[in-house]
Amino acid sequence: MKAEHSDSRLSLSIELVDDRFVPAPTEDQRNLVLERVANEAVAELVHLDGIAGDFVPNIPSSPYTQDWADAPAVYTESELLIDGHQVMQEWEAPLMKAMVERTAATHGDVLEIGFGMGISASYFQELGVRSHTIVEVNEGVIAEFERWRAGYPDRDIRLIRGLWQDTVNQLGEYDGVLYDPYPTSDDEGDFPGGSSINEDPFYAVAAGVLRPTGVFSHYTDEIDSLSRPHQRFLLDHFDRVEVALVRGLAPPPGCRYFWSDTMVVVSATHPR
């Protein structure tokens, strides 16, 4: 069984070597599914051909050299570096604002995974929320968090120290969850931005701690649409997913983790 599709600049074919793979009731159904996959792949490649030339040139990431919790955090005016990795940069501010506006819509209790440069944390405080819980593991970032928190002496701002994977039992219930961690090891899953397309286990955690009217948003790394696997993973845990596009982003040359001037923002609601 083979599905083929071509454009003047490329040719793509899918050949199934196992007759039991995609076992649709009829051969027509099987052919339609395969043709759709091939057509979508070609359409995506043609689209990328039109925009890839505008990407900001990047530089390769360096390997991890030490435990993430104790690795030095270096803050500059424009970025946060931990163990030589670009963890956050100032160009993300419009993106953080868009995510915060969604997760703080009810001005209730919010959970934020990762403090970073405090960009999103400051937006939460500007918009006003009842309580603000932040999960952070790096000691240098925690020190920066404490300096930041001192600027809001009358606000209910709480720190949970550690990796989110190790502190799930300390979480409560929330009206909004913002998830923007940084991979803390070379083998940590990097979907959706990297080459490993695997469901992020935090999706289930977010659905579990959100109140019925809550909103979950996260750093997607998706340029201008939400990939089909990403949609499926979210819809496994939420009954409604809305997407919007943040335009005008300006990652600088040499940014290692994103290269486009747009990124998709997700609002996932109605947790299962």
Stockholm file with secondary structure:
# STOCKHOLM 1.0

chainA/1-272         MKAEHSDSRLSLSIELVDDRFVPAPTEDQRNLVLERVANEAVAELVHLDGIAGDFVPNIPSSPYTQDWADAPAVYTESELLIDGHQVMQEWEAPLMKAMVERTAATHGDVLEIGFGMGISASYFQELGVRSHTIVEVNEGVIAEFERWRAGYPDRDIRLIRGLWQDTVNQLGEYDGVLYDPYPTSDDEGDFPGGSSINEDPFYAVAAGVLRPTGVFSHYTDEIDSLSRPHQRFLLDHFDRVEVALVRGLAPPPGCRYFWSDTMVVVSATHPR
#=GR chainA/1-272 SS CEEEEEETTEEEEEECSCTTSSCCSSHHHHHHHHHHHHHHHHHHHHHHHHHGGGSCCCCCCCCCCSCTTTSCEEECSSEEEETTEEEEEGGGHHHHHHHHHHHTTTCSEEEEECCTTSHHHHHHHHHCCSEEEEEECCHHHHHHHHHHHTTCTTSCEEEEESCGGGCGGGCCCEEEEEECCCCCSTTSCCTTTSSCCCCCTHHHHHHHHEEEEEEEEEBCCCSSSCCHHHHHHHHTTEEEEEEEEECCCCCCTTCSSCCCSCEEEEEEEEEC
#=GC SS_cons         CEEEEEETTEEEEEECSCTTSSCCSSHHHHHHHHHHHHHHHHHHHHHHHHHGGGSCCCCCCCCCCSCTTTSCEEECSSEEEETTEEEEEGGGHHHHHHHHHHHTTTCSEEEEECCTTSHHHHHHHHHCCSEEEEEECCHHHHHHHHHHHTTCTTSCEEEEESCGGGCGGGCCCEEEEEECCCCCSTTSCCTTTSSCCCCCTHHHHHHHHEEEEEEEEEBCCCSSSCCHHHHHHHHTTEEEEEEEEECCCCCCTTCSSCCCSCEEEEEEEEEC
//
